[in-house]
């Protein structure tokens, strides 16, 4: 992916995250965009209660990842850079 494609995709991902963020914040959590890999994997950081919640992985995969992939079909996965214990 070239620089322009990366910038466009990153902007789309950040927009999708900004639409998801209020729902996570309602429960004391948050999410931050970290990076987009050349393999179309979005790296995020789950913060606040989401960083330690036992359901965080389920929220990440069943809500966040699906919402981002729905908005941006090119995205293959969404991964948390800080593994959930």
Secondary structure, DSSP 8 states (H G I E B T S, - for coil): --HHHHHHHHHHHHHHHHHHHHHHHHTTEEEEEEEE-TTSEEEEEEEEGGGT-TTHHHHIIIIIIHHHHHH-TT--EEEESS---
